[in-house]
Amino acid sequence: MNKYLVKGLSLAITGIIAVYISYDLMEAENHWYKILMTVGVILFGYGFVLLVYRIFRKIDRKTLIDDRNKKQEEQNQEKE
């Protein structure tokens, strides 16, 4: 697994859990829910950004490999 995938999923899941717990605290009229909800949203956002970054890296890597293969095939055809 890619390190960005693991970090992204773990941060996103942690953020979702933190927001869920903050809703429970809000119903119990505990004022710590504000801080926990803020942290949860930030964690989820950062995790989501890492997941999207992983997708872009994967696409970019495939494009680079395809370009290198095409150049190598062209060079091999010129030598023959």
Backbone as CSV, one residue per row, in Angstrom:
resi,resn,N_x,N_y,N_z,CA_x,CA_y,CA_z,C_x,C_y,C_z
1,MET,0.833,-1.187,0.000,0.000,0.000,0.000,0.874,1.245,0.000
2,ASN,0.376,2.236,-0.629,1.066,3.505,-0.712,0.961,4.243,0.629
3,LYS,2.026,4.938,1.007,2.008,5.631,2.295,0.966,6.742,2.319
4,TYR,0.690,7.367,1.173,-0.323,8.421,1.134,-1.724,7.841,1.285
5,LEU,-1.932,6.637,0.773,-3.225,5.977,0.928,-3.471,5.628,2.385
6,VAL,-2.475,5.068,3.047,-2.622,4.669,4.450,-2.843,5.891,5.336
7,LYS,-2.025,6.920,5.154,-2.186,8.132,5.956,-3.520,8.810,5.682
8,GLY,-3.898,8.885,4.413,-5.144,9.540,4.057,-6.346,8.842,4.639
9,LEU,-6.383,7.517,4.509,-7.514,6.769,5.067,-7.560,6.857,6.583
10,SER,-6.406,6.748,7.221,-6.398,6.788,8.685,-6.807,8.166,9.196
11,LEU,-6.353,9.229,8.551,-6.741,10.572,8.990,-8.215,10.846,8.718
12,ALA,-8.705,10.400,7.573,-10.112,10.619,7.256,-11.015,9.866,8.224
13,ILE,-10.673,8.627,8.527,-11.483,7.841,9.464,-11.413,8.436,10.870
14,THR,-10.226,8.877,11.281,-10.080,9.507,12.593,-10.900,10.790,12.659
15,GLY,-10.907,11.556,11.585,-11.699,12.783,11.544,-13.184,12.498,11.645
16,ILE,-13.653,11.471,10.953,-15.077,11.108,11.017,-15.451,10.681,12.438
17,ILE,-14.591,9.902,13.068,-14.863,9.453,14.440,-14.879,10.640,15.396
18,ALA,-13.943,11.574,15.220,-13.883,12.746,16.094,-15.139,13.609,15.947
19,VAL,-15.607,13.785,14.731,-16.827,14.577,14.523,-18.031,13.863,15.128
20,TYR,-18.087,12.553,14.978,-19.191,11.786,15.557,-19.209,11.925,17.079
21,ILE,-18.039,11.806,17.702,-17.963,11.946,19.158,-18.319,13.369,19.579
22,SER,-17.925,14.346,18.779,-18.256,15.732,19.128,-19.758,15.982,19.071
23,TYR,-20.462,15.314,18.163,-21.925,15.435,18.150,-22.531,14.849,19.419
24,ASP,-21.977,13.743,19.895,-22.461,13.178,21.160,-22.195,14.132,22.321
25,LEU,-21.029,14.764,22.313,-20.717,15.737,23.366,-21.617,16.960,23.284
26,MET,-21.989,17.348,22.073,-22.861,18.510,21.897,-24.245,18.214,22.487
27,GLU,-24.732,17.011,22.275,-26.027,16.636,22.847,-25.978,16.583,24.368
28,ALA,-24.816,16.243,24.909,-24.647,16.191,26.357,-24.323,17.568,26.937
29,GLU,-24.302,18.594,26.097,-24.008,19.983,26.482,-22.627,20.126,27.121
30,ASN,-21.672,19.399,26.584,-20.280,19.536,26.988,-19.614,20.474,25.988
31,HIS,-18.885,21.460,26.479,-18.338,22.491,25.596,-17.034,22.077,24.901
32,TRP,-16.549,20.879,25.187,-15.349,20.389,24.504,-15.646,19.977,23.068
33,TYR,-16.928,19.901,22.721,-17.290,19.455,21.376,-16.776,20.410,20.304
34,LYS,-16.658,21.693,20.632,-16.207,22.675,19.640,-14.775,22.385,19.194
35,ILE,-13.920,22.120,20.156,-12.520,21.836,19.839,-12.402,20.508,19.099
36,LEU,-13.129,19.500,19.590,-13.061,18.176,18.972,-13.615,18.194,17.548
37,MET,-14.679,18.965,17.318,-15.239,19.043,15.976,-14.276,19.754,15.029
38,THR,-13.627,20.788,15.507,-12.646,21.499,14.686,-11.496,20.577,14.302
39,VAL,-10.988,19.842,15.275,-9.900,18.899,15.008,-10.358,17.811,14.036
40,GLY,-11.567,17.318,14.215,-12.095,16.277,13.335,-12.232,16.739,11.898
41,VAL,-12.714,17.954,11.711,-12.865,18.486,10.351,-11.505,18.685,9.699
42,ILE,-10.542,19.183,10.461,-9.200,19.380,9.914,-8.564,18.039,9.550
43,LEU,-8.704,17.043,10.417,-8.145,15.723,10.127,-8.791,15.109,8.893
44,PHE,-10.110,15.211,8.798,-10.794,14.659,7.637,-10.352,15.380,6.364
45,GLY,-10.239,16.696,6.423,-9.817,17.457,5.249,-8.414,17.088,4.797
46,TYR,-7.500,16.972,5.742,-6.125,16.606,5.400,-6.061,15.186,4.843
47,GLY,-6.839,14.291,5.430,-6.885,12.920,4.927,-7.436,12.863,3.514
48,PHE,-8.473,13.638,3.241,-9.058,13.681,1.903,-8.065,14.232,0.890
49,VAL,-7.339,15.272,1.276,-6.329,15.849,0.376,-5.241,14.823,0.067
50,LEU,-4.823,14.057,1.069,-3.814,13.021,0.831,-4.334,11.937,-0.107
51,LEU,-5.598,11.573,0.015,-6.171,10.570,-0.888,-6.203,11.081,-2.324
52,VAL,-6.576,12.334,-2.509,-6.607,12.915,-3.851,-5.181,13.037,-4.400
53,TYR,-4.224,13.410,-3.539,-2.832,13.511,-3.955,-2.302,12.158,-4.428
54,ARG,-2.701,11.091,-3.742,-2.288,9.747,-4.145,-2.810,9.416,-5.535
55,ILE,-4.041,9.783,-5.807,-4.624,9.519,-7.123,-3.854,10.271,-8.207
56,PHE,-3.531,11.541,-7.958,-2.787,12.315,-8.944,-1.387,11.768,-9.156
57,ARG,-0.744,11.316,-8.079,0.593,10.732,-8.215,0.559,9.467,-9.052
58,LYS,-0.478,8.653,-8.845,-0.598,7.406,-9.590,-0.793,7.690,-11.076
59,ILE,-1.634,8.656,-11.395,-1.864,9.024,-12.793,-0.584,9.575,-13.408
60,ASP,0.114,10.434,-12.678,1.347,11.032,-13.184,2.413,9.966,-13.400
61,ARG,2.505,9.008,-12.504,3.500,7.942,-12.644,3.230,7.106,-13.888
62,LYS,1.966,6.758,-14.111,1.626,5.975,-15.297,1.956,6.743,-16.574
63,THR,1.715,8.040,-16.573,2.018,8.854,-17.741,3.520,8.892,-17.999
64,LEU,4.311,9.050,-16.955,5.766,9.061,-17.115,6.284,7.734,-17.649
65,ILE,5.771,6.644,-17.127,6.212,5.319,-17.590,5.835,5.116,-19.051
66,ASP,4.630,5.505,-19.435,4.210,5.376,-20.837,5.093,6.207,-21.766
67,ASP,5.420,7.431,-21.355,6.289,8.285,-22.173,7.680,7.672,-22.329
68,ARG,8.221,7.134,-21.256,9.549,6.513,-21.325,9.532,5.297,-22.250
69,ASN,8.471,4.502,-22.164,8.371,3.327,-23.036,8.275,3.732,-24.504
70,LYS,7.529,4.775,-24.802,7.410,5.249,-26.186,8.751,5.744,-26.710
71,LYS,9.481,6.495,-25.888,10.796,6.991,-26.316,11.760,5.836,-26.547
72,GLN,11.709,4.847,-25.682,12.605,3.709,-25.828,12.252,2.910,-27.085
73,GLU,10.978,2.750,-27.385,10.578,2.053,-28.608,11.027,2.815,-29.846
74,GLU,10.930,4.140,-29.809,11.385,4.955,-30.939,12.880,4.814,-31.147
75,GLN,13.638,4.787,-30.061,15.080,4.641,-30.157,15.441,3.257,-30.692
76,ASN,14.708,2.236,-30.262,14.985,0.892,-30.752,14.652,0.767,-32.247
77,GLN,13.621,1.432,-32.713,13.255,1.392,-34.117,14.288,2.138,-34.975
78,GLU,14.862,3.209,-34.447,15.870,3.957,-35.182,17.158,3.146,-35.320
79,LYS,17.485,2.351,-34.313,18.701,1.546,-34.358,18.584,0.408,-35.369
80,GLU,17.375,-0.090,-35.559,17.184,-1.203,-36.482,17.155,-0.714,-37.855
